[in-house]
Amino acid sequence: MAMHKISVTINGAVREAEVESRLLLVHLIREVFRMTGTHVGCDTSHCGACTVVLDGNPVKSCTVLAVQADGSKITTVEGLEQGGKLHPVQEGFTEKHGLQCGFCTPGMLMTTSALLERNKNPSEQQIREAISGNLCRCTGYVNIVKAVQYAAEKMR
Amino acid sequence: MSEPRTDAKICGMGHSMKRKEDPRFIRGQGRYIDDHVLPGMLYMDIVRSPHAHAKIKKINTAKALKIPGVLAVIDGPTLAKYNLHWMPTISGDTQMVLPIDEVMYQAQEVCAVIATERYIAADGVDAVEVEYEPLPVMVDPHKSLAPGAPVLRKDKEGKKDNLAFHWQAGDKADAERALAASDVVISENVYLPRIHVASMETCGCIADFDTAQGKLTVYMTTQAPHAVRTVLALVAGHVGLSEEKIRVVSPDIGGGFGGKVPVYPGYVVAIAASVVIGKPVKWIEDRMENLQADSFARDYHMKVELGAKRDGTMTSLKIKTVADHGYSNASANPSKFPAGLFSICTGSYDLKHAFCEVDAAYTHKPPGGVAYRCSFRVTEAVHAIERATDALAQKLNMDPAELRMKNFIKPEQFPYKSVLGWEYDSGNYGAALKKAMDIIGYDALRREQAEKRKKGELMGIGISSFTEIVGAGPSRDFDILGIKMFDSAEIRVHPTGKAIARFGTKSQGQGHETTYAQIVAEELGIPAAHVQVEEGDTDTAPYGLGTYASRSTPTSGAAAALASRKIRDKARKIAAHLLEVSEQDLEWEPGKFFVKGAPQMAKTIQECAFAAYTNHPQGMEAGLEAVHYYDPPNLTFPFGSYICVVDIDRGTGDVKVRRFVAVDDCGNIINPMIVDGQIHGGLTQGIGPALYEEISYDDEGNISGGSFLDYYVPTALETPKWETDKTITPSPHHPLGAKGVGESATVGAPPAIANAVVDALRHLGVTHLDIPITPEKVWTILKNKGVAE
């Protein structure tokens, strides 16, 4: 299997790795870099538990090859908190009980933090559309919507 | 109880305390099974059968073993050397771990590849060649039970049919007499399809056998770690595993919903591999394996007959069920209840005559019957009675709310002995329904519906007034594999007045670290922030049967209260000693003892704790701790009334839930925020099966719904904005008056939605629709009736 040297900036730090062509980005993050906040919940790109922000866009890292991410900037859930201060979406999810088992939460946080970067004042429908690629089996989404509204308010 | 007794600093019952679990989860620092890595750890991946029934002619492992990094392929004959190729199920049936010569369902485990890396193990799976000879497949449970059907379980000596079990409750002749004497009788065939818990985290484990110490540690996704430890000791004693040398650790669990109660073959193979190889072995299911091979629920074919007088008084209920259990009865029911608590099927109604029976069939499908967010078949029972109640209202041309009000067990009838043998602890069903009707504006909706119907628009209103039976259970009746269904709490108060509390249950997202801390805070006045809650490690936690069937608050929650009270009793003695008064002179308020009439003379619980280690009375044991194993005197009976409004698109048959009001009563509430969250989640797991989710099989036993491509878990777009409210009717026997709430909404929601859709179509002559009520199903009806657009 061909090996490739790649370099990515992940949560602000430059990291290099030598990877197989077939290695998925989610496994680069979880198993090579040992950052386990990004989860794997399916194998068909439906659940969104593996969502990371890649060059500003939320993507499902189970559907990106590590080599495709070469040279890019990646933010994972571990990179949301800055200087000991939680990102407003992290705060919102706690305040509004937007999580239960916590498994989908990192993906939800990445999707919604990216949403709030491009839309400071999303409607409920826009929030629901934004997270429609992220499945949650515990919360019923109502409190996730509230959490994002809380964060939007904080960020304005 | 609605107002908290403690202040926000103590944060006892009734406070919507922010969850203690959240800081790690929102930072991506949860530690789920796949996040754990042990030194020298190997990876296991599983070869699965493409056939639903086939003879295994040959397993060729040569190519796989040539791949660098593939260390071993374990098959049935390998395990047979250790007599580990079969295992008992929780229901006392048997199930293959790995087959010797025959596979019995599609996606069944055939053999396992052990490799140094995850990807290499998957390469190994691809390289294993299995030769099969396909055999005839039995997918229909009715055909399976018909006389002369080929016997599936040939491994069972003398087995001449495919009946897994027969179970019944009530007096059949009496129920039939009462039905015959009824003015009206409705009869509907109600099918609850096979569905899947689809927790966002799949199942998996790391088995770690320490050869030097002879100790096995299994990190696994289990809702019942103690029971698993005992089962492992019982089934693997012959290969040298002894219970004191087994430690089961259940880490953070990414949703369980009953799917993580059973022991699946993958766990056992990983354990066997680790014991043989002497290294840790990790096995993590992928989503398709998860959806195709384990964690199945429901699959009940019910014939429901409900009789009534002309005025709507219900007279008799009779339900005959054929249950499809797949090739093994692996459901996780208490021993005496093979069909779970299905006999709660008389529901919220004062029925004097009832009979129900279940015939469980073997078929060529994966073992099914886990109690998916449901206290052992309560979902099936509630769906049957709530659907039948609406069908009866339709036949009598009565309003379904009025019919329910007429037949509810009245508040003054509690404790209520049901005709099928349960003693309902408390309830006020009419109040919950009335509240739901007021919130949603029931009468106005009926008027709107009448107007819309004139215009040809399809709008429906559906009600479900469910009663649950949760918190198993009194040990006189409830055990799993002989182990009584008590549960436990062990609390230690440290010298500085902080506490650690450990439990036999295991949270999978329910927030136990928060709610149990609040119970201890309520009882001892130690701030919940300073109560560390731990579960899931059998080396440290007291024994218990685990978390499912909404039993954590009814059992371990009660144990937390009673262990706290034992501690408070000892603290009282210490306070009396410190204050030099008699115990009888002391009054308690959360957090401190004070002398009656002299409140300035007081000792806080923290001062008592410090004295327990530094200045305890002569003759008293040092320390301040207690353990309690709580054996509930009865189950608890949460209830509620749900009303939903649906609009149906005449062009597509799509059902849109416009509004959904849920009024729940789970007795006294520990954390209102968490209870609300449980209801939201449960409702969403109700709309899923009601409208979208189903696992089905073709005649060859090929699965449909075996990945998220076609197993349709609701997204934020389909899920309505749930409206929740509550009534509070405390349980008279629970120490905190609480009842358990985790499953109410999953149980109560599907019939409300189904009733609403049937209500929208009833003028077209529709009396019943099986769930999931897909657009195709509705559109076909609309087309046949000539009203499709």
Contacts between the chains, C-beta under 8 A, distances in Angstrom:
chain1	res1	chain2	res2	distance
A	20	B	119	7.3
A	22	B	119	7.2
A	23	B	119	7.7
A	27	B	118	7.5
A	30	B	34	7.8
A	30	B	35	7.9
A	31	B	118	7.3
A	34	B	37	7.6
A	35	B	28	7.4
A	36	B	28	7.2
A	36	B	31	7.8
A	36	B	32	7.9
A	36	B	34	7.6
A	36	B	35	3.9
A	37	B	27	7.1
A	37	B	28	1.9
A	37	B	29	6.7
A	37	B	30	7.8
A	38	B	28	7.0
A	39	B	32	7.1
A	39	B	34	7.9
A	39	B	200	7.7
A	39	B	201	7.3
A	39	B	254	7.3
A	40	B	34	7.1
A	41	B	200	4.7
A	41	B	201	6.8
A	41	B	202	7.6
A	41	B	254	7.8
A	41	B	287	6.8
A	42	B	286	7.9
A	42	B	287	3.9
A	42	B	707	7.5
A	42	B	708	4.8
A	43	B	286	5.0
A	43	B	287	5.1
A	43	B	288	6.1
A	43	B	707	7.3
A	44	B	287	7.0
A	44	B	288	7.9
A	44	B	707	5.3
A	44	B	708	5.1
A	44	B	709	5.2
A	46	B	708	3.7
A	46	B	709	7.1
A	47	B	200	6.3
A	47	B	287	7.5
A	47	B	708	6.3
A	49	B	200	6.0
A	76	B	28	6.8
A	77	B	26	7.9
A	77	B	27	6.9
A	77	B	28	3.5
A	78	B	27	7.0
A	78	B	28	5.0
A	80	B	27	7.8
A	81	B	27	6.2
A	86	B	26	7.1
A	90	B	26	4.3
A	90	B	27	7.2
A	93	B	22	7.2
A	93	B	26	5.5
A	94	B	18	5.7
A	94	B	19	7.1
A	94	B	22	4.4
A	94	B	23	7.5
A	94	B	26	6.0
A	95	B	18	6.9
A	97	B	18	8.0
A	97	B	19	7.2
A	97	B	673	5.1
A	97	B	674	7.1
A	97	B	676	7.4
A	97	B	677	4.9
A	99	B	22	6.5
A	99	B	25	5.7
A	99	B	26	7.0
A	100	B	255	7.8
A	100	B	509	3.8
A	100	B	510	7.1
A	100	B	511	7.0
A	100	B	677	6.1
A	100	B	681	6.4
A	101	B	199	7.4
A	101	B	200	6.9
A	101	B	201	7.2
A	101	B	252	7.8
A	101	B	253	6.5
A	101	B	254	4.9
A	101	B	255	4.5
A	101	B	508	5.8
A	101	B	509	2.9
A	102	B	21	6.9
A	102	B	22	7.8
A	102	B	24	7.8
A	102	B	25	3.2
A	102	B	26	7.9
A	102	B	30	4.8
A	102	B	252	6.8
A	102	B	254	7.1
A	102	B	509	6.9
A	103	B	30	7.5
A	103	B	32	6.6
A	103	B	199	7.7
A	103	B	200	4.3
A	103	B	201	4.7
A	103	B	254	3.1
A	103	B	255	6.2
A	103	B	509	7.9
A	104	B	200	5.0
A	105	B	25	5.3
A	105	B	26	6.4
A	106	B	28	4.8
A	109	B	26	6.8
A	124	B	721	7.8
A	127	B	716	7.7
A	128	B	716	4.1
A	128	B	717	5.6
A	129	B	716	7.9
A	129	B	717	6.8
A	131	B	715	7.7
A	131	B	716	4.9
A	132	B	715	4.5
A	132	B	716	5.4
A	132	B	717	4.7
A	133	B	715	7.6
A	134	B	715	8.0
A	134	B	716	7.9
A	135	B	200	6.5
A	135	B	708	7.6
A	135	B	713	5.2
A	135	B	715	6.5
A	136	B	200	7.1
A	136	B	716	8.0
A	137	B	197	8.0
A	137	B	198	6.2
A	137	B	199	5.8
A	137	B	200	5.2
A	137	B	255	5.2
A	137	B	257	7.4
A	137	B	681	7.3
A	137	B	684	7.7
A	137	B	685	7.1
A	137	B	713	6.7
A	138	B	200	7.8
A	138	B	255	6.0
A	138	B	509	5.1
A	138	B	677	7.7
A	138	B	681	4.6
A	139	B	677	6.2
A	139	B	680	5.9
A	139	B	681	5.5
A	139	B	684	7.7
A	140	B	677	7.9
A	140	B	680	3.4
A	140	B	681	5.0
A	140	B	682	7.8
A	140	B	683	5.7
A	140	B	684	3.8
A	140	B	719	6.0
A	140	B	722	5.8
A	141	B	680	7.8
A	141	B	684	7.1
A	141	B	715	7.9
A	141	B	716	4.2
A	141	B	719	5.0
A	142	B	680	5.1
A	142	B	719	7.8
A	142	B	721	5.9
A	142	B	722	5.3
A	143	B	677	6.2
A	143	B	680	6.5
A	144	B	716	7.2
A	145	B	716	7.3
A	145	B	721	7.9
